[in-house]
Amino acid sequence: MKAPKHAFAGLATAFALTACGGPPSNSDAEKAMATLLTQSGAGQITNIQDFQLTGCVEAQDMAGYRCDTTGKVTIDIGGQQVPVPVSKNLRYVKEDGAWKAYAK
């Protein structure tokens, strides 16, 4: 009788892990976008407002999800706070347990 219980536990675990798939949460995508902007040399991100993901679909040509990304980002450039609107379709990929954003 123990074998069927172990098999069922294995199936339950597999289904639970499958349910964790899908596009990133707004919070994860916001962090990924901030990292992308900082690493691209845009400057230090000091604030993000009205961040939103919409229309997320699986990327056809690469791994991850393509999502329309909007919001307002404030960047510190030479001590000045510069607000920059964001409206771009970004690709989000989960790598090494963390979401990363890519412009292409």
C-alpha positions in Angstrom: 0.0 0.0 0.0 2.9 2.4 0.5 3.9 2.5 -3.2 0.6 4.0 -4.3 0.8 6.7 -1.6 4.3 7.6 -2.7 3.2 7.7 -6.4 0.3 10.0 -5.5 2.6 12.3 -3.5 5.0 12.5 -6.5 2.1 13.4 -8.8 0.8 16.1 -6.4 4.3 17.6 -6.2 4.6 17.7 -9.9 1.3 19.4 -10.3 2.1 22.0 -7.7 5.4 22.8 -9.4 3.7 23.1 -12.8 1.2 25.6 -11.3 4.1 27.9 -10.4 4.8 28.5 -14.1 3.4 31.4 -16.0 4.4 35.0 -16.5 6.0 37.1 -13.7 4.0 38.9 -11.0 3.9 42.7 -11.2 6.4 42.8 -8.3 8.9 40.5 -9.9 8.6 42.2 -13.3 9.1 45.6 -11.7 12.3 44.5 -10.0 13.5 42.9 -13.3 12.8 46.1 -15.3 14.6 48.3 -12.7 17.7 46.0 -12.9 17.5 46.2 -16.7 17.4 50.0 -16.7 20.2 50.3 -14.2 22.5 47.8 -16.0 21.8 49.6 -19.3 23.4 52.7 -17.9 20.2 54.7 -17.6 21.1 55.8 -14.1 20.0 54.9 -10.5 16.3 54.1 -10.3 14.8 56.0 -7.4 11.1 55.4 -7.8 8.7 53.4 -10.0 5.0 54.4 -10.1 1.9 52.9 -11.8 3.8 49.8 -12.9 1.7 47.4 -14.8 2.0 44.3 -17.0 -0.6 43.5 -19.6 -1.0 41.1 -22.5 1.6 38.6 -21.4 2.1 35.8 -23.9 4.7 33.1 -24.2 7.6 34.3 -26.3 7.6 32.5 -29.7 11.2 32.7 -30.7 12.9 32.6 -27.2 12.3 31.5 -23.7 10.1 33.5 -21.4 7.1 35.8 -21.7 6.6 39.0 -23.7 4.5 41.5 -21.8 3.4 45.1 -22.4 5.1 47.0 -19.6 3.9 50.5 -18.6 4.6 52.9 -15.7 6.7 55.9 -14.7 10.3 55.6 -13.6 12.2 58.2 -11.8 16.0 58.1 -12.5 18.7 60.0 -10.6 20.9 61.7 -13.3 23.6 63.8 -11.8 21.6 64.5 -8.7 18.4 65.5 -10.6 15.3 63.3 -10.4 14.2 62.8 -14.0 10.7 61.2 -14.5 10.6 58.9 -17.6 7.4 57.2 -18.9 7.8 53.6 -19.8 5.7 51.9 -22.4 7.5 49.0 -23.9 7.0 45.3 -24.7 9.7 43.5 -22.7 10.6 39.8 -22.5 10.8 38.3 -19.0 12.7 35.1 -18.3 13.1 33.3 -15.0 16.8 32.5 -14.7 18.5 31.0 -11.6 15.3 31.5 -9.6 14.9 35.2 -10.4 13.1 37.1 -13.1 15.1 39.1 -15.6 13.9 41.6 -18.2 15.2 41.9 -21.8 14.4 44.6 -24.3 14.7 42.1 -27.2 
